[in-house]
Amino acid sequence: MAGVEQLLEVVALGQGVAIPSRSTTEGHQRPDIAYRPVTGLGPSAVMVARPETSRSAAVAALVRAAHDVVAAHHPDHTTALT
């Protein structure tokens, strides 16, 4: 997660602000960053991205597992796998 770490470093240096996900705030606590809740927003969407031409069995298994977890907990938030 170099991207998240880099983003948080920019914030810690006072050169930017971010609106991270709850999982980011819970998994990346730092003494030099103050997290404040933003209220009044709906849940954010999380997507699985893969190359259109991917033939990897491992990638297909990851996509299927992610889809199955969401379907089990939030059946109204899933889309068909292609």
PyMOL Python script that loads the backbone (N, CA, C, O; Angstrom):
from pymol import cmd

cmd.read_pdbstr("""\
ATOM      1  N   MET A   1       0.815  -1.190   0.000  1.00  0.00           N
ATOM      2  CA  MET A   1       0.000   0.000   0.000  1.00  0.00           C
ATOM      3  C   MET A   1       0.855   1.249   0.000  1.00  0.00           C
ATOM      4  O   MET A   1       0.634   2.148   0.811  1.00  0.00           O
ATOM      5  N   ALA A   2       1.792   1.318  -0.861  1.00  0.00           N
ATOM      6  CA  ALA A   2       2.648   2.497  -0.928  1.00  0.00           C
ATOM      7  C   ALA A   2       1.836   3.737  -1.229  1.00  0.00           C
ATOM      8  O   ALA A   2       2.183   4.819  -0.756  1.00  0.00           O
ATOM      9  N   GLY A   3       0.761   3.621  -2.004  1.00  0.00           N
ATOM     10  CA  GLY A   3      -0.066   4.768  -2.340  1.00  0.00           C
ATOM     11  C   GLY A   3      -0.684   5.401  -1.108  1.00  0.00           C
ATOM     12  O   GLY A   3      -0.659   6.624  -0.965  1.00  0.00           O
ATOM     13  N   VAL A   4      -1.242   4.586  -0.208  1.00  0.00           N
ATOM     14  CA  VAL A   4      -1.841   5.099   1.017  1.00  0.00           C
ATOM     15  C   VAL A   4      -0.773   5.718   1.896  1.00  0.00           C
ATOM     16  O   VAL A   4      -0.963   6.809   2.433  1.00  0.00           O
ATOM     17  N   GLU A   5       0.343   5.033   2.046  1.00  0.00           N
ATOM     18  CA  GLU A   5       1.428   5.564   2.874  1.00  0.00           C
ATOM     19  C   GLU A   5       1.934   6.903   2.341  1.00  0.00           C
ATOM     20  O   GLU A   5       2.194   7.825   3.114  1.00  0.00           O
ATOM     21  N   GLN A   6       2.071   7.008   1.032  1.00  0.00           N
ATOM     22  CA  GLN A   6       2.521   8.269   0.434  1.00  0.00           C
ATOM     23  C   GLN A   6       1.502   9.372   0.659  1.00  0.00           C
ATOM     24  O   GLN A   6       1.871  10.500   0.986  1.00  0.00           O
ATOM     25  N   LEU A   7       0.226   9.060   0.490  1.00  0.00           N
ATOM     26  CA  LEU A   7      -0.825  10.044   0.722  1.00  0.00           C
ATOM     27  C   LEU A   7      -0.798  10.532   2.164  1.00  0.00           C
ATOM     28  O   LEU A   7      -0.868  11.736   2.412  1.00  0.00           O
ATOM     29  N   LEU A   8      -0.699   9.616   3.108  1.00  0.00           N
ATOM     30  CA  LEU A   8      -0.682  10.002   4.514  1.00  0.00           C
ATOM     31  C   LEU A   8       0.565  10.797   4.868  1.00  0.00           C
ATOM     32  O   LEU A   8       0.514  11.664   5.741  1.00  0.00           O
ATOM     33  N   GLU A   9       1.667  10.521   4.215  1.00  0.00           N
ATOM     34  CA  GLU A   9       2.885  11.304   4.444  1.00  0.00           C
ATOM     35  C   GLU A   9       2.686  12.743   3.984  1.00  0.00           C
ATOM     36  O   GLU A   9       3.122  13.674   4.662  1.00  0.00           O
ATOM     37  N   VAL A  10       2.039  12.933   2.849  1.00  0.00           N
ATOM     38  CA  VAL A  10       1.740  14.284   2.350  1.00  0.00           C
ATOM     39  C   VAL A  10       0.864  15.021   3.360  1.00  0.00           C
ATOM     40  O   VAL A  10       1.098  16.194   3.652  1.00  0.00           O
ATOM     41  N   VAL A  11      -0.146  14.331   3.893  1.00  0.00           N
ATOM     42  CA  VAL A  11      -1.020  14.937   4.898  1.00  0.00           C
ATOM     43  C   VAL A  11      -0.216  15.291   6.145  1.00  0.00           C
ATOM     44  O   VAL A  11      -0.337  16.401   6.663  1.00  0.00           O
ATOM     45  N   ALA A  12       0.597  14.365   6.628  1.00  0.00           N
ATOM     46  CA  ALA A  12       1.391  14.598   7.838  1.00  0.00           C
ATOM     47  C   ALA A  12       2.344  15.777   7.679  1.00  0.00           C
ATOM     48  O   ALA A  12       2.633  16.476   8.650  1.00  0.00           O
ATOM     49  N   LEU A  13       2.829  15.998   6.469  1.00  0.00           N
ATOM     50  CA  LEU A  13       3.735  17.121   6.209  1.00  0.00           C
ATOM     51  C   LEU A  13       2.996  18.444   6.044  1.00  0.00           C
ATOM     52  O   LEU A  13       3.621  19.488   5.860  1.00  0.00           O
ATOM     53  N   GLY A  14       1.664  18.403   6.110  1.00  0.00           N
ATOM     54  CA  GLY A  14       0.881  19.625   5.971  1.00  0.00           C
ATOM     55  C   GLY A  14       0.733  20.095   4.542  1.00  0.00           C
ATOM     56  O   GLY A  14       0.411  21.257   4.298  1.00  0.00           O
ATOM     57  N   GLN A  15       0.967  19.197   3.590  1.00  0.00           N
ATOM     58  CA  GLN A  15       0.910  19.569   2.178  1.00  0.00           C
ATOM     59  C   GLN A  15      -0.366  19.097   1.493  1.00  0.00           C
ATOM     60  O   GLN A  15      -0.501  19.244   0.278  1.00  0.00           O
ATOM     61  N   GLY A  16      -1.297  18.536   2.243  1.00  0.00           N
ATOM     62  CA  GLY A  16      -2.537  18.069   1.640  1.00  0.00           C
ATOM     63  C   GLY A  16      -3.503  17.574   2.693  1.00  0.00           C
ATOM     64  O   GLY A  16      -3.156  17.429   3.865  1.00  0.00           O
ATOM     65  N   VAL A  17      -4.709  17.321   2.257  1.00  0.00           N
ATOM     66  CA  VAL A  17      -5.735  16.712   3.101  1.00  0.00           C
ATOM     67  C   VAL A  17      -6.300  15.518   2.341  1.00  0.00           C
ATOM     68  O   VAL A  17      -6.122  15.408   1.128  1.00  0.00           O
ATOM     69  N   ALA A  18      -6.968  14.639   3.043  1.00  0.00           N
ATOM     70  CA  ALA A  18      -7.532  13.455   2.401  1.00  0.00           C
ATOM     71  C   ALA A  18      -8.843  13.083   3.073  1.00  0.00           C
ATOM     72  O   ALA A  18      -9.078  13.420   4.234  1.00  0.00           O
ATOM     73  N   ILE A  19      -9.676  12.399   2.347  1.00  0.00           N
ATOM     74  CA  ILE A  19     -10.893  11.811   2.898  1.00  0.00           C
ATOM     75  C   ILE A  19     -10.751  10.299   2.710  1.00  0.00           C
ATOM     76  O   ILE A  19     -11.251   9.737   1.735  1.00  0.00           O
ATOM     77  N   PRO A  20     -10.063   9.646   3.654  1.00  0.00           N
ATOM     78  CA  PRO A  20      -9.813   8.208   3.516  1.00  0.00           C
ATOM     79  C   PRO A  20     -11.021   7.380   3.945  1.00  0.00           C
ATOM     80  O   PRO A  20     -11.929   7.881   4.609  1.00  0.00           O
ATOM     81  N   SER A  21     -11.016   6.138   3.565  1.00  0.00           N
ATOM     82  CA  SER A  21     -12.057   5.206   3.990  1.00  0.00           C
ATOM     83  C   SER A  21     -11.883   4.878   5.471  1.00  0.00           C
ATOM     84  O   SER A  21     -10.820   5.099   6.050  1.00  0.00           O
ATOM     85  N   ARG A  22     -12.939   4.353   6.065  1.00  0.00           N
ATOM     86  CA  ARG A  22     -12.851   3.944   7.468  1.00  0.00           C
ATOM     87  C   ARG A  22     -11.759   2.895   7.647  1.00  0.00           C
ATOM     88  O   ARG A  22     -11.020   2.934   8.631  1.00  0.00           O
ATOM     89  N   SER A  23     -11.651   1.957   6.706  1.00  0.00           N
ATOM     90  CA  SER A  23     -10.630   0.917   6.842  1.00  0.00           C
ATOM     91  C   SER A  23      -9.228   1.512   6.813  1.00  0.00           C
ATOM     92  O   SER A  23      -8.326   1.008   7.483  1.00  0.00           O
ATOM     93  N   THR A  24      -9.040   2.574   6.046  1.00  0.00           N
ATOM     94  CA  THR A  24      -7.732   3.239   6.023  1.00  0.00           C
ATOM     95  C   THR A  24      -7.454   3.909   7.358  1.00  0.00           C
ATOM     96  O   THR A  24      -6.350   3.796   7.891  1.00  0.00           O
ATOM     97  N   THR A  25      -8.444   4.606   7.903  1.00  0.00           N
ATOM     98  CA  THR A  25      -8.214   5.291   9.177  1.00  0.00           C
ATOM     99  C   THR A  25      -7.964   4.299  10.302  1.00  0.00           C
ATOM    100  O   THR A  25      -7.158   4.562  11.195  1.00  0.00           O
ATOM    101  N   GLU A  26      -8.648   3.163  10.265  1.00  0.00           N
ATOM    102  CA  GLU A  26      -8.458   2.159  11.313  1.00  0.00           C
ATOM    103  C   GLU A  26      -7.144   1.405  11.148  1.00  0.00           C
ATOM    104  O   GLU A  26      -6.543   0.985  12.137  1.00  0.00           O
ATOM    105  N   GLY A  27      -6.698   1.231   9.924  1.00  0.00           N
ATOM    106  CA  GLY A  27      -5.493   0.454   9.675  1.00  0.00           C
ATOM    107  C   GLY A  27      -4.209   1.252   9.584  1.00  0.00           C
ATOM    108  O   GLY A  27      -3.123   0.677   9.523  1.00  0.00           O
ATOM    109  N   HIS A  28      -4.322   2.572   9.574  1.00  0.00           N
ATOM    110  CA  HIS A  28      -3.138   3.416   9.412  1.00  0.00           C
ATOM    111  C   HIS A  28      -3.133   4.553  10.421  1.00  0.00           C
ATOM    112  O   HIS A  28      -2.986   5.719  10.054  1.00  0.00           O
ATOM    113  N   GLN A  29      -3.294   4.209  11.694  1.00  0.00           N
ATOM    114  CA  GLN A  29      -3.238   5.232  12.738  1.00  0.00           C
ATOM    115  C   GLN A  29      -1.827   5.793  12.839  1.00  0.00           C
ATOM    116  O   GLN A  29      -0.846   5.050  12.847  1.00  0.00           O
ATOM    117  N   ARG A  30      -1.746   7.115  12.915  1.00  0.00           N
ATOM    118  CA  ARG A  30      -0.450   7.786  13.048  1.00  0.00           C
ATOM    119  C   ARG A  30      -0.596   8.901  14.064  1.00  0.00           C
ATOM    120  O   ARG A  30      -1.621   9.583  14.089  1.00  0.00           O
ATOM    121  N   PRO A  31       0.417   9.102  14.908  1.00  0.00           N
ATOM    122  CA  PRO A  31       0.320  10.165  15.911  1.00  0.00           C
ATOM    123  C   PRO A  31       0.390  11.571  15.306  1.00  0.00           C
ATOM    124  O   PRO A  31       0.022  12.545  15.962  1.00  0.00           O
ATOM    125  N   ASP A  32       0.855  11.678  14.073  1.00  0.00           N
ATOM    126  CA  ASP A  32       0.991  12.996  13.445  1.00  0.00           C
ATOM    127  C   ASP A  32      -0.174  13.347  12.524  1.00  0.00           C
ATOM    128  O   ASP A  32      -0.115  14.348  11.810  1.00  0.00           O
ATOM    129  N   ILE A  33      -1.234  12.532  12.533  1.00  0.00           N
ATOM    130  CA  ILE A  33      -2.418  12.803  11.710  1.00  0.00           C
ATOM    131  C   ILE A  33      -3.653  12.702  12.595  1.00  0.00           C
ATOM    132  O   ILE A  33      -3.826  11.734  13.335  1.00  0.00           O
ATOM    133  N   ALA A  34      -4.509  13.720  12.507  1.00  0.00           N
ATOM    134  CA  ALA A  34      -5.781  13.709  13.237  1.00  0.00           C
ATOM    135  C   ALA A  34      -6.890  13.334  12.263  1.00  0.00           C
ATOM    136  O   ALA A  34      -7.124  14.038  11.281  1.00  0.00           O
ATOM    137  N   TYR A  35      -7.559  12.245  12.531  1.00  0.00           N
ATOM    138  CA  TYR A  35      -8.696  11.825  11.714  1.00  0.00           C
ATOM    139  C   TYR A  35      -9.966  12.374  12.347  1.00  0.00           C
ATOM    140  O   TYR A  35     -10.157  12.257  13.558  1.00  0.00           O
ATOM    141  N   ARG A  36     -10.830  12.969  11.541  1.00  0.00           N
ATOM    142  CA  ARG A  36     -12.108  13.479  12.013  1.00  0.00           C
ATOM    143  C   ARG A  36     -13.207  12.891  11.138  1.00  0.00           C
ATOM    144  O   ARG A  36     -13.075  12.866   9.914  1.00  0.00           O
ATOM    145  N   PRO A  37     -14.290  12.418  11.748  1.00  0.00           N
ATOM    146  CA  PRO A  37     -15.362  11.834  10.941  1.00  0.00           C
ATOM    147  C   PRO A  37     -16.061  12.894  10.090  1.00  0.00           C
ATOM    148  O   PRO A  37     -16.220  14.040  10.510  1.00  0.00           O
ATOM    149  N   VAL A  38     -16.466  12.499   8.911  1.00  0.00           N
ATOM    150  CA  VAL A  38     -17.280  13.336   8.036  1.00  0.00           C
ATOM    151  C   VAL A  38     -18.668  12.712   8.060  1.00  0.00           C
ATOM    152  O   VAL A  38     -18.839  11.547   7.701  1.00  0.00           O
ATOM    153  N   THR A  39     -19.652  13.484   8.481  1.00  0.00           N
ATOM    154  CA  THR A  39     -21.004  12.943   8.609  1.00  0.00           C
ATOM    155  C   THR A  39     -21.877  13.380   7.437  1.00  0.00           C
ATOM    156  O   THR A  39     -21.555  14.322   6.714  1.00  0.00           O
ATOM    157  N   GLY A  40     -22.972  12.681   7.275  1.00  0.00           N
ATOM    158  CA  GLY A  40     -23.936  13.043   6.252  1.00  0.00           C
ATOM    159  C   GLY A  40     -23.659  12.471   4.873  1.00  0.00           C
ATOM    160  O   GLY A  40     -24.360  12.799   3.915  1.00  0.00           O
ATOM    161  N   LEU A  41     -22.651  11.626   4.760  1.00  0.00           N
ATOM    162  CA  LEU A  41     -22.335  11.008   3.475  1.00  0.00           C
ATOM    163  C   LEU A  41     -22.821   9.566   3.466  1.00  0.00           C
ATOM    164  O   LEU A  41     -22.849   8.905   4.503  1.00  0.00           O
ATOM    165  N   GLY A  42     -23.196   9.093   2.306  1.00  0.00           N
ATOM    166  CA  GLY A  42     -23.567   7.691   2.159  1.00  0.00           C
ATOM    167  C   GLY A  42     -22.320   6.828   2.113  1.00  0.00           C
ATOM    168  O   GLY A  42     -21.203   7.345   2.104  1.00  0.00           O
ATOM    169  N   PRO A  43     -22.505   5.518   2.085  1.00  0.00           N
ATOM    170  CA  PRO A  43     -21.342   4.626   2.003  1.00  0.00           C
ATOM    171  C   PRO A  43     -20.614   4.797   0.674  1.00  0.00           C
ATOM    172  O   PRO A  43     -21.216   5.137  -0.345  1.00  0.00           O
ATOM    173  N   SER A  44     -19.329   4.557   0.708  1.00  0.00           N
ATOM    174  CA  SER A  44     -18.537   4.658  -0.520  1.00  0.00           C
ATOM    175  C   SER A  44     -18.524   3.314  -1.240  1.00  0.00           C
ATOM    176  O   SER A  44     -18.710   2.261  -0.630  1.00  0.00           O
ATOM    177  N   ALA A  45     -18.303   3.373  -2.520  1.00  0.00           N
ATOM    178  CA  ALA A  45     -18.233   2.157  -3.332  1.00  0.00           C
ATOM    179  C   ALA A  45     -16.790   1.688  -3.428  1.00  0.00           C
ATOM    180  O   ALA A  45     -15.873   2.493  -3.587  1.00  0.00           O
ATOM    181  N   VAL A  46     -16.602   0.400  -3.332  1.00  0.00           N
ATOM    182  CA  VAL A  46     -15.284  -0.201  -3.512  1.00  0.00           C
ATOM    183  C   VAL A  46     -15.389  -1.129  -4.714  1.00  0.00           C
ATOM    184  O   VAL A  46     -16.318  -1.931  -4.811  1.00  0.00           O
ATOM    185  N   MET A  47     -14.449  -1.016  -5.611  1.00  0.00           N
ATOM    186  CA  MET A  47     -14.485  -1.805  -6.836  1.00  0.00           C
ATOM    187  C   MET A  47     -13.260  -2.711  -6.918  1.00  0.00           C
ATOM    188  O   MET A  47     -12.219  -2.428  -6.326  1.00  0.00           O
ATOM    189  N   VAL A  48     -13.403  -3.785  -7.649  1.00  0.00           N
ATOM    190  CA  VAL A  48     -12.273  -4.635  -7.995  1.00  0.00           C
ATOM    191  C   VAL A  48     -11.973  -4.370  -9.459  1.00  0.00           C
ATOM    192  O   VAL A  48     -12.839  -4.540 -10.317  1.00  0.00           O
ATOM    193  N   ALA A  49     -10.759  -3.956  -9.741  1.00  0.00           N
ATOM    194  CA  ALA A  49     -10.364  -3.677 -11.124  1.00  0.00           C
ATOM    195  C   ALA A  49      -9.368  -4.729 -11.589  1.00  0.00           C
ATOM    196  O   ALA A  49      -8.508  -5.174 -10.829  1.00  0.00           O
ATOM    197  N   ARG A  50      -9.499  -5.111 -12.833  1.00  0.00           N
ATOM    198  CA  ARG A  50      -8.582  -6.083 -13.427  1.00  0.00           C
ATOM    199  C   ARG A  50      -8.479  -5.777 -14.909  1.00  0.00           C
ATOM    200  O   ARG A  50      -9.372  -5.149 -15.478  1.00  0.00           O
ATOM    201  N   PRO A  51      -7.411  -6.210 -15.530  1.00  0.00           N
ATOM    202  CA  PRO A  51      -7.319  -6.009 -16.974  1.00  0.00           C
ATOM    203  C   PRO A  51      -8.459  -6.740 -17.687  1.00  0.00           C
ATOM    204  O   PRO A  51      -8.809  -7.858 -17.310  1.00  0.00           O
ATOM    205  N   GLU A  52      -9.026  -6.129 -18.688  1.00  0.00           N
ATOM    206  CA  GLU A  52     -10.126  -6.718 -19.460  1.00  0.00           C
ATOM    207  C   GLU A  52      -9.760  -8.094 -20.009  1.00  0.00           C
ATOM    208  O   GLU A  52     -10.604  -8.986 -20.093  1.00  0.00           O
ATOM    209  N   THR A  53      -8.500  -8.252 -20.378  1.00  0.00           N
ATOM    210  CA  THR A  53      -8.059  -9.496 -21.013  1.00  0.00           C
ATOM    211  C   THR A  53      -7.433 -10.494 -20.037  1.00  0.00           C
ATOM    212  O   THR A  53      -6.838 -11.485 -20.461  1.00  0.00           O
ATOM    213  N   SER A  54      -7.566 -10.238 -18.735  1.00  0.00           N
ATOM    214  CA  SER A  54      -6.946 -11.112 -17.740  1.00  0.00           C
ATOM    215  C   SER A  54      -7.466 -12.542 -17.855  1.00  0.00           C
ATOM    216  O   SER A  54      -8.672 -12.774 -17.934  1.00  0.00           O
ATOM    217  N   ARG A  55      -6.542 -13.488 -17.863  1.00  0.00           N
ATOM    218  CA  ARG A  55      -6.877 -14.913 -17.888  1.00  0.00           C
ATOM    219  C   ARG A  55      -6.323 -15.618 -16.644  1.00  0.00           C
ATOM    220  O   ARG A  55      -6.291 -16.847 -16.574  1.00  0.00           O
ATOM    221  N   SER A  56      -5.894 -14.827 -15.678  1.00  0.00           N
ATOM    222  CA  SER A  56      -5.293 -15.380 -14.474  1.00  0.00           C
ATOM    223  C   SER A  56      -6.346 -16.050 -13.592  1.00  0.00           C
ATOM    224  O   SER A  56      -7.355 -15.438 -13.242  1.00  0.00           O
ATOM    225  N   ALA A  57      -6.103 -17.297 -13.242  1.00  0.00           N
ATOM    226  CA  ALA A  57      -7.013 -18.017 -12.350  1.00  0.00           C
ATOM    227  C   ALA A  57      -7.021 -17.378 -10.960  1.00  0.00           C
ATOM    228  O   ALA A  57      -8.061 -17.339 -10.302  1.00  0.00           O
ATOM    229  N   ALA A  58      -5.875 -16.883 -10.515  1.00  0.00           N
ATOM    230  CA  ALA A  58      -5.790 -16.240  -9.203  1.00  0.00           C
ATOM    231  C   ALA A  58      -6.614 -14.955  -9.168  1.00  0.00           C
ATOM    232  O   ALA A  58      -7.316 -14.694  -8.191  1.00  0.00           O
ATOM    233  N   VAL A  59      -6.532 -14.156 -10.224  1.00  0.00           N
ATOM    234  CA  VAL A  59      -7.319 -12.921 -10.296  1.00  0.00           C
ATOM    235  C   VAL A  59      -8.804 -13.258 -10.335  1.00  0.00           C
ATOM    236  O   VAL A  59      -9.604 -12.621  -9.649  1.00  0.00           O
ATOM    237  N   ALA A  60      -9.173 -14.248 -11.126  1.00  0.00           N
ATOM    238  CA  ALA A  60     -10.578 -14.662 -11.199  1.00  0.00           C
ATOM    239  C   ALA A  60     -11.085 -15.124  -9.832  1.00  0.00           C
ATOM    240  O   ALA A  60     -12.220 -14.828  -9.459  1.00  0.00           O
ATOM    241  N   ALA A  61     -10.251 -15.846  -9.089  1.00  0.00           N
ATOM    242  CA  ALA A  61     -10.633 -16.312  -7.755  1.00  0.00           C
ATOM    243  C   ALA A  61     -10.808 -15.141  -6.793  1.00  0.00           C
ATOM    244  O   ALA A  61     -11.730 -15.142  -5.977  1.00  0.00           O
ATOM    245  N   LEU A  62      -9.936 -14.148  -6.881  1.00  0.00           N
ATOM    246  CA  LEU A  62     -10.054 -12.962  -6.030  1.00  0.00           C
ATOM    247  C   LEU A  62     -11.346 -12.210  -6.332  1.00  0.00           C
ATOM    248  O   LEU A  62     -12.075 -11.831  -5.415  1.00  0.00           O
ATOM    249  N   VAL A  63     -11.628 -11.995  -7.609  1.00  0.00           N
ATOM    250  CA  VAL A  63     -12.850 -11.291  -8.006  1.00  0.00           C
ATOM    251  C   VAL A  63     -14.075 -12.059  -7.521  1.00  0.00           C
ATOM    252  O   VAL A  63     -15.008 -11.458  -6.988  1.00  0.00           O
ATOM    253  N   ARG A  64     -14.084 -13.367  -7.696  1.00  0.00           N
ATOM    254  CA  ARG A  64     -15.207 -14.192  -7.247  1.00  0.00           C
ATOM    255  C   ARG A  64     -15.361 -14.115  -5.727  1.00  0.00           C
ATOM    256  O   ARG A  64     -16.479 -13.978  -5.230  1.00  0.00           O
ATOM    257  N   ALA A  65     -14.267 -14.199  -4.990  1.00  0.00           N
ATOM    258  CA  ALA A  65     -14.328 -14.137  -3.527  1.00  0.00           C
ATOM    259  C   ALA A  65     -14.863 -12.787  -3.060  1.00  0.00           C
ATOM    260  O   ALA A  65     -15.701 -12.729  -2.160  1.00  0.00           O
ATOM    261  N   ALA A  66     -14.387 -11.707  -3.662  1.00  0.00           N
ATOM    262  CA  ALA A  66     -14.874 -10.371  -3.299  1.00  0.00           C
ATOM    263  C   ALA A  66     -16.365 -10.257  -3.585  1.00  0.00           C
ATOM    264  O   ALA A  66     -17.122  -9.746  -2.760  1.00  0.00           O
ATOM    265  N   HIS A  67     -16.783 -10.729  -4.747  1.00  0.00           N
ATOM    266  CA  HIS A  67     -18.199 -10.696  -5.117  1.00  0.00           C
ATOM    267  C   HIS A  67     -19.031 -11.502  -4.122  1.00  0.00           C
ATOM    268  O   HIS A  67     -20.090 -11.045  -3.693  1.00  0.00           O
ATOM    269  N   ASP A  68     -18.569 -12.681  -3.756  1.00  0.00           N
ATOM    270  CA  ASP A  68     -19.318 -13.549  -2.847  1.00  0.00           C
ATOM    271  C   ASP A  68     -19.453 -12.940  -1.456  1.00  0.00           C
ATOM    272  O   ASP A  68     -20.503 -13.069  -0.826  1.00  0.00           O
ATOM    273  N   VAL A  69     -18.409 -12.282  -0.972  1.00  0.00           N
ATOM    274  CA  VAL A  69     -18.473 -11.633   0.343  1.00  0.00           C
ATOM    275  C   VAL A  69     -19.511 -10.520   0.329  1.00  0.00           C
ATOM    276  O   VAL A  69     -20.340 -10.427   1.234  1.00  0.00           O
ATOM    277  N   VAL A  70     -19.466  -9.681  -0.692  1.00  0.00           N
ATOM    278  CA  VAL A  70     -20.443  -8.591  -0.784  1.00  0.00           C
ATOM    279  C   VAL A  70     -21.853  -9.160  -0.926  1.00  0.00           C
ATOM    280  O   VAL A  70     -22.777  -8.691  -0.262  1.00  0.00           O
ATOM    281  N   ALA A  71     -22.025 -10.156  -1.776  1.00  0.00           N
ATOM    282  CA  ALA A  71     -23.348 -10.746  -1.988  1.00  0.00           C
ATOM    283  C   ALA A  71     -23.914 -11.339  -0.698  1.00  0.00           C
ATOM    284  O   ALA A  71     -25.120 -11.275  -0.461  1.00  0.00           O
ATOM    285  N   ALA A  72     -23.057 -11.908   0.124  1.00  0.00           N
ATOM    286  CA  ALA A  72     -23.508 -12.514   1.377  1.00  0.00           C
ATOM    287  C   ALA A  72     -23.957 -11.470   2.394  1.00  0.00           C
ATOM    288  O   ALA A  72     -24.876 -11.715   3.176  1.00  0.00           O
ATOM    289  N   HIS A  73     -23.311 -10.312   2.382  1.00  0.00           N
ATOM    290  CA  HIS A  73     -23.596  -9.284   3.387  1.00  0.00           C
ATOM    291  C   HIS A  73     -24.478  -8.156   2.874  1.00  0.00           C
ATOM    292  O   HIS A  73     -25.211  -7.541   3.649  1.00  0.00           O
ATOM    293  N   HIS A  74     -24.417  -7.881   1.591  1.00  0.00           N
ATOM    294  CA  HIS A  74     -25.175  -6.774   0.989  1.00  0.00           C
ATOM    295  C   HIS A  74     -25.697  -7.199  -0.383  1.00  0.00           C
ATOM    296  O   HIS A  74     -25.219  -6.696  -1.399  1.00  0.00           O
ATOM    297  N   PRO A  75     -26.655  -8.101  -0.431  1.00  0.00           N
ATOM    298  CA  PRO A  75     -27.099  -8.632  -1.729  1.00  0.00           C
ATOM    299  C   PRO A  75     -27.639  -7.574  -2.683  1.00  0.00           C
ATOM    300  O   PRO A  75     -27.637  -7.785  -3.896  1.00  0.00           O
ATOM    301  N   ASP A  76     -28.097  -6.450  -2.164  1.00  0.00           N
ATOM    302  CA  ASP A  76     -28.615  -5.391  -3.027  1.00  0.00           C
ATOM    303  C   ASP A  76     -27.518  -4.519  -3.622  1.00  0.00           C
ATOM    304  O   ASP A  76     -27.814  -3.601  -4.386  1.00  0.00           O
ATOM    305  N   HIS A  77     -26.259  -4.785  -3.289  1.00  0.00           N
ATOM    306  CA  HIS A  77     -25.146  -3.974  -3.779  1.00  0.00           C
ATOM    307  C   HIS A  77     -24.222  -4.722  -4.735  1.00  0.00           C
ATOM    308  O   HIS A  77     -23.112  -4.256  -4.991  1.00  0.00           O
ATOM    309  N   THR A  78     -24.631  -5.832  -5.255  1.00  0.00           N
ATOM    310  CA  THR A  78     -23.763  -6.590  -6.158  1.00  0.00           C
ATOM    311  C   THR A  78     -24.207  -6.422  -7.601  1.00  0.00           C
ATOM    312  O   THR A  78     -25.368  -6.131  -7.887  1.00  0.00           O
ATOM    313  N   THR A  79     -23.268  -6.609  -8.485  1.00  0.00           N
ATOM    314  CA  THR A  79     -23.562  -6.608  -9.916  1.00  0.00           C
ATOM    315  C   THR A  79     -23.082  -7.932 -10.491  1.00  0.00           C
ATOM    316  O   THR A  79     -22.306  -8.647  -9.857  1.00  0.00           O
ATOM    317  N   ALA A  80     -23.535  -8.251 -11.666  1.00  0.00           N
ATOM    318  CA  ALA A  80     -23.146  -9.506 -12.303  1.00  0.00           C
ATOM    319  C   ALA A  80     -21.660  -9.507 -12.617  1.00  0.00           C
ATOM    320  O   ALA A  80     -21.094  -8.489 -13.014  1.00  0.00           O
ATOM    321  N   LEU A  81     -21.046 -10.645 -12.438  1.00  0.00           N
ATOM    322  CA  LEU A  81     -19.638 -10.793 -12.804  1.00  0.00           C
ATOM    323  C   LEU A  81     -19.535 -11.025 -14.301  1.00  0.00           C
ATOM    324  O   LEU A  81     -20.323 -11.767 -14.886  1.00  0.00           O
ATOM    325  N   THR A  82     -18.541 -10.373 -14.917  1.00  0.00           N
ATOM    326  CA  THR A  82     -18.300 -10.594 -16.347  1.00  0.00           C
ATOM    327  C   THR A  82     -16.877 -10.998 -16.570  1.00  0.00           C
ATOM    328  O   THR A  82     -16.473 -11.231 -17.709  1.00  0.00           O
TER     329      THR A  82
END
""", "prot")
cmd.dss("prot")
cmd.show_as("cartoon", "prot")
cmd.util.cbc("prot")
cmd.orient("prot")
